[in-house]
Amino acid sequence: MASHLEKMFGMQGMGKAANAALLEAINASGRVFMINTEVGGKYMLRFALGSTFVQQHHVEAAWGVIQSKVEAIQAEQTNLP
């Protein structure tokens, strides 16, 4: 695996507040740590891997945490009055 991977993403159409809540939920899990940035005026989340010891299962586990938090926030958003 490459020694460095960086991805930037956000939940499209959900706005800055929802993406900030996603970042907070991901970091609160204690399993993944991410930061935010703004690209072209859009709030984005940054996911970077830089260790030579990172293996595919680490990436898949991190992506699982991210996906579960996205699903939870989307469910919250759809249940709002």
Secondary structure, DSSP 8 states (H G I E B T S, - for coil): --S-EEEEE--TTSHHHHHHHHHHHHHHTSS---EEEEETTEEEEEEEE--TT--HHHHHHHHHHHHHHHHHHHHHHHT--
